[in-house]
Amino acid sequence: MAVPKRKTSKARRDKRRSSVWKLDQPGMTKCPKCGEYNLTHRVCSKCGTYGGKEVLEIKSED
């Protein structure tokens, strides 16, 4: 069985792991109706539309 001859240093280990642990930014798009940024393929939380149709009825704070 193959066994490492020397201990891997912290710097070498961390260099190898550096690109793996980074999180990707989720895809954000502008709502065509109100212009608010949203996650893709989800109902707009501001105006309640999805795919050009009103899906949710959003109550105003008035």
C-alpha positions as CSV (number, residue, x, y, z in Angstrom):
1,M,0.0,0.0,0.0
2,A,1.3,3.5,-0.9
3,V,2.1,5.6,2.1
4,P,3.1,9.3,2.1
5,K,6.8,9.7,2.8
6,R,6.4,13.1,4.5
7,K,3.6,15.0,6.2
8,T,1.8,17.5,3.9
9,S,2.4,21.0,5.2
10,K,-0.5,23.2,6.1
11,A,0.3,25.7,3.3
12,R,0.4,23.0,0.6
13,R,-2.8,21.4,1.9
14,D,-4.6,24.8,2.0
15,K,-3.5,25.7,-1.5
16,R,-5.0,22.5,-2.8
17,R,-8.3,23.1,-1.0
18,S,-8.6,26.9,-1.7
19,S,-10.7,26.6,-4.9
20,V,-12.9,23.8,-3.7
21,W,-14.4,25.5,-0.7
22,K,-15.4,28.7,-2.4
23,L,-19.2,29.2,-2.7
24,D,-20.7,30.3,-6.0
25,Q,-23.0,33.3,-6.2
26,P,-26.5,32.2,-7.1
27,G,-27.9,33.3,-10.4
28,M,-29.8,36.5,-10.0
29,T,-32.1,38.1,-12.6
30,K,-34.1,41.2,-12.8
31,C,-37.9,40.9,-12.7
32,P,-39.3,42.1,-16.0
33,K,-42.3,43.8,-14.3
34,C,-40.9,45.6,-11.3
35,G,-37.1,45.4,-11.8
36,E,-36.3,43.8,-8.5
37,Y,-33.5,41.2,-8.4
38,N,-34.6,37.6,-7.8
39,L,-33.2,34.1,-7.8
40,T,-33.8,32.5,-11.2
41,H,-36.9,30.2,-11.7
42,R,-38.7,31.6,-8.7
43,V,-41.7,33.9,-8.1
44,C,-40.8,37.5,-7.6
45,S,-41.2,38.4,-3.9
46,K,-42.0,42.1,-4.7
47,C,-44.8,41.8,-7.3
48,G,-45.7,38.1,-7.2
49,T,-45.2,37.4,-10.9
50,Y,-43.5,34.4,-12.6
51,G,-43.2,33.9,-16.4
52,G,-45.2,37.1,-17.1
53,K,-48.2,36.0,-15.1
54,E,-49.4,37.0,-11.7
55,V,-49.0,34.0,-9.4
56,L,-49.2,35.4,-5.9
57,E,-51.3,38.3,-4.7
58,I,-49.0,40.6,-2.7
59,K,-50.7,42.8,-0.1
60,S,-49.5,46.4,0.2
61,E,-48.4,47.9,3.5
62,D,-51.0,50.8,3.3
